[in-house]
Amino acid sequence: MSKNIDYQQKILEALDEYASGLTITDIANKVNIARNTVYRYLGELLGQGTVYTKKIGSYTLYYSKEKSLLYKDSVISFFKGLLANLKKIYPNQEHVFKAIGRNLADSMEIPILKEEREFLKKLKDLDDVEIMESIGKFLPFFNILHDTISISKIDIKKKDKKGVVTFVNSDMLEHTDDYIYYFYLLAGLIERKLSNYTGKEVIFEILNYETFDQKEISNIKIAFDFQILLPDIEIEGIPERKIPDSKVINVDLIKKSLESITLINIIRSTFFKKKILLIISDVLIYKDLINFFDFIFQDSFEKNISIELKSNFDEKKDKYTDFIVLEKNEIISDKDKILKEKETKVERKIVQKFLEEIEPKHSLAKLKIEIQKSFKLATELSKKISGLSAEERDRNLDAKKIIEDLTNIYNVKISLSYLKFLVDIVENYFEVKIPVLWKFFIVR
């Protein structure tokens, strides 16, 4: 056996030991030969098709195909079959698979080299904008089961702390959407991992996707957004016996039938003391919806929610001229324009917690408790503002002072964004006049 073959074999053996890949420097250290020598033999192995590369951040990693290719193809084939059948058995259950992805992140170890791990550790020292600008560097760490996937475009809106990443060339988007639940699993996993790395709440949502016969042009757009952390104040737990069972509220049916954006808009409209009409197509969900809204707003906000069948709406529409009207994921009427996406971050986070909890009673309890927290803090803030003298109202707002006061009362951290959310409730639900200058300082 020639020396050339020996070195090739040693390099392949080194690569076989590390499924997460190795850099040229790693290989040189493990095989104990010069980097230039490794580079030359890797060129030969790449030409033979026994080694492939992948760009991860600023690193080029090398992988062996000799021993793992057949096994990996079998795993992917099994995984695709599993996803396709889960999609058939659990249609329109994307939120469940995203929740599974988040839970997977707690137990799944992603192979990451020492240098990459050091980079991820530094994310905690970056602000939101710096993290957004680095998004293209760390997303490739999560290319699980499909090495070919790549990022074709990243659109970032720094002011809104959100962006959209377009992925192409994925094995999971080849001429069919049978495997689309993969991306919901992945979105949940990245959310949890990235939130842990950065110490911030980051949300990834599937926007839309296109599938073609050629996977190279099939694409999926995934939005990311820095979220508001909900304050963790003490709320008396809801006794198990007081949480309705599936005979009273079929939570799974609610989650399947009521679009998340519709629930977000209903909650926000209630916080703003608006009259709401929800148009539905299926009479079978009517009673569950009535019981659902009764329960989640009980002991907190007064609601004014009407529900009509779509078939009856046309003849009754004059009755609802001053209502916010919602149907499926559409806003039919919103005269005061309160249902703007960028204004509903807190409501979105509340609904997310509801959707991600798989156990029905627990999800109901979580939703009710978050609404109660909002009511309790907004009530306290409205009392504080109402009790101010005219002279105090004319002073410049010290947002930090208000946050400190609420922190002292409830021993909880409240962000400026959450304070703005509470001020909206105080002004619209409790009808407490907020000085214009105060709102300027809060919004700023």
Residue pairs with C-beta under 8 A, 6 or more apart in sequence:
4 41
4 44
7 31
7 33
7 37
7 41
8 41
8 44
8 45
10 31
11 27
11 31
11 38
11 41
11 42
11 45
11 51
12 45
12 50
12 51
12 64
12 66
14 22
14 26
14 27
14 30
14 31
15 21
15 22
15 27
15 51
15 62
15 63
15 64
16 64
16 66
16 67
16 68
18 26
19 63
19 68
19 111
20 61
20 111
20 112
20 113
21 54
21 56
21 61
21 62
21 63
21 111
21 113
22 30
22 61
22 62
22 113
23 59
23 60
23 61
23 62
23 113
23 115
24 35
24 38
24 39
24 42
24 60
24 62
25 35
26 113
27 38
27 42
27 62
28 34
28 35
28 37
28 38
31 38
42 51
42 62
45 51
46 52
46 53
49 65
50 64
50 65
50 66
51 62
51 63
51 64
51 65
52 62
52 63
52 65
52 147
53 60
53 61
53 62
53 63
54 60
54 61
54 63
54 140
54 143
54 147
55 61
55 140
56 113
56 116
56 140
56 141
57 116
57 119
57 137
57 138
57 140
57 141
58 137
59 113
59 115
59 116
61 113
63 147
72 145
75 145
76 145
76 146
76 171
79 145
79 182
80 171
80 172
80 178
80 179
83 172
83 178
83 179
83 180
83 181
83 182
84 178
84 179
86 97
86 181
87 178
87 179
87 180
87 181
90 96
92 256
93 255
93 256
94 181
94 184
94 206
95 184
95 255
95 260
95 355
95 356
96 358
97 181
97 184
97 185
97 188
98 184
98 185
98 187
98 188
98 191
98 356
99 188
99 355
99 356
99 357
99 358
100 185
100 188
101 184
101 185
101 186
101 187
101 188
101 189
101 190
101 191
101 192
102 188
102 189
102 191
102 192
102 356
103 188
103 192
104 185
104 188
104 189
105 188
105 189
105 190
105 191
105 192
105 193
105 196
106 192
108 189
110 141
110 142
110 144
110 193
112 120
112 141
116 141
119 137
119 138
120 138
120 141
120 197
121 197
123 131
123 134
123 138
123 194
123 197
123 198
124 197
124 198
124 199
126 134
126 198
128 161
128 200
128 226
129 158
129 161
131 198
131 200
131 202
131 226
132 156
132 158
132 161
132 163
132 224
133 156
135 154
135 156
135 163
135 165
135 224
136 151
136 154
136 165
138 194
138 197
139 151
139 165
139 190
140 151
142 186
142 189
142 190
142 193
143 149
144 186
144 189
145 171
145 172
145 182
146 170
146 171
146 172
148 169
148 170
148 171
148 215
149 167
149 168
149 169
149 170
149 171
150 167
150 168
150 169
151 165
151 166
151 167
151 168
152 166
152 167
152 168
152 219
153 164
153 165
153 166
154 163
154 164
154 165
154 166
155 163
155 164
156 162
156 163
157 163
160 342
161 225
161 226
162 223
162 224
162 225
162 226
163 223
163 224
163 225
164 207
164 221
164 222
164 223
164 224
165 221
165 222
165 223
165 224
166 219
166 220
166 221
167 219
167 220
167 221
167 222
168 216
168 217
168 218
168 219
169 215
169 216
169 218
170 215
170 218
170 220
171 215
172 179
172 180
172 182
172 183
173 179
173 180
173 209
173 211
173 215
173 218
173 219
173 220
174 211
174 213
174 215
174 218
175 211
175 212
175 213
175 215
175 218
176 211
177 209
177 211
180 206
180 209
183 206
183 209
183 220
183 222
184 206
187 204
187 205
187 206
187 222
188 204
190 204
191 202
191 203
191 204
194 202
195 201
195 202
200 226
201 226
201 227
201 228
201 229
201 349
202 224
202 225
202 226
202 227
203 224
203 225
203 226
203 227
203 348
203 352
204 222
204 223
204 224
205 222
205 223
205 224
205 225
206 220
206 221
206 222
206 223
207 221
207 222
207 223
208 220
208 221
209 218
209 219
209 220
209 221
210 218
210 219
210 220
211 218
212 218
225 345
227 345
227 348
227 349
228 345
228 346
228 349
228 415
228 417
228 418
228 421
229 413
229 415
229 418
230 346
230 349
230 350
230 353
230 370
230 373
230 418
231 373
231 377
231 410
231 412
231 413
231 414
231 418
232 412
232 413
233 373
233 376
233 377
233 410
233 411
233 412
234 410
235 369
235 372
235 373
235 376
237 365
237 369
238 365
238 368
238 369
240 361
243 295
243 361
243 364
243 365
244 291
244 295
244 364
245 361
246 252
246 360
248 291
249 288
249 291
249 292
249 295
249 360
249 364
250 288
251 292
251 360
251 361
251 363
251 364
252 360
253 284
253 285
253 288
254 285
254 288
254 289
254 292
255 355
255 363
257 280
257 282
257 285
258 285
258 289
259 328
259 329
260 351
260 352
260 355
261 329
262 278
262 326
262 328
262 329
263 351
263 354
264 344
264 347
264 348
264 351
265 324
265 326
265 331
265 339
265 344
265 347
266 276
266 278
266 293
266 305
266 326
267 347
267 350
267 351
267 371
268 338
268 339
268 343
268 344
268 347
269 276
269 324
269 338
269 339
270 276
270 297
270 301
270 303
270 304
270 305
271 301
271 347
271 374
271 424
271 425
271 428
271 429
272 336
272 338
272 424
272 425
272 428
272 429
273 302
273 304
273 428
273 429
273 431
274 304
274 323
274 324
274 336
274 338
275 304
275 306
275 320
275 322
275 323
275 324
276 303
276 304
276 305
276 306
276 323
276 324
276 325
276 326
277 305
277 306
277 307
277 308
277 320
277 323
277 324
277 325
277 326
278 289
278 305
278 306
278 307
278 308
278 326
278 327
279 307
279 308
279 309
279 310
279 313
279 325
279 326
279 327
279 332
280 286
280 289
280 307
280 308
280 309
280 310
281 309
281 310
283 309
286 307
286 309
289 307
290 307
292 364
293 303
293 305
295 364
295 368
296 364
296 367
296 368
296 371
297 303
297 371
298 368
299 372
300 371
300 372
300 374
300 375
300 376
301 371
301 375
301 429
306 320
306 323
308 316
308 320
310 327
320 333
322 335
323 333
324 331
324 333
324 334
324 338
324 339
325 331
325 332
325 333
325 334
326 332
331 339
338 428
343 424
345 417
345 421
346 374
346 417
346 418
346 421
350 367
350 370
350 371
350 374
351 367
353 366
353 367
353 370
354 363
354 364
354 366
354 367
354 370
355 363
357 363
357 366
374 421
374 422
374 425
377 406
377 410
377 414
377 422
378 422
378 425
378 426
378 429
378 430
379 430
380 406
380 409
380 410
381 402
381 406
381 422
381 423
381 426
382 426
382 430
382 432
384 402
384 405
385 426
385 432
385 434
386 432
393 435
394 435
396 437
396 441
397 435
397 437
397 438
397 441
397 442
399 416
399 419
399 441
399 442
402 419
403 414
403 416
403 419
406 412
406 414
406 419
407 413
407 414
414 422
416 442
419 442
420 442
420 443
423 434
423 438
423 439
423 442
426 432
426 434
427 433
427 434
